[in-house]
Amino acid sequence: MAAEVYTESPGLWVDAFRRLSKDKLAALCFAIIIIYSAIALLCWVGLLASGYSTVSPESYAPPSTSHWFGTDIFGRDVLLRTLQGTRIAISIGLVTSLIAIPIGVGFGSDCGLLRWRHR
């Protein structure tokens, strides 16, 4: 009888990175998520300028080199306000995930415990 040789697997993170690097579209989407999260984090910490301060006396200024998206009625930079919106969007996504995960785990555990099958 031949003995089985145990080889240690590289790990879940290494396997996930290897699979991600093979799929170019998934890698692009992951990079976009990382960039979006970094912008939200920089806005949350306050390293990016506040989108609520008035930076220009001109209201409804068209896009220019100083204001890439232009300004709103109060003279605030629309690009900075858009970047500030990433903070809110990430917060909403995290809160809804934190609410949905315990509900899904609870229902999944109950169904597994009761051996319920979809018919």
Helices and strands as residue ranges (DSSP letters): H 12-22, H 24-45, H 78-114
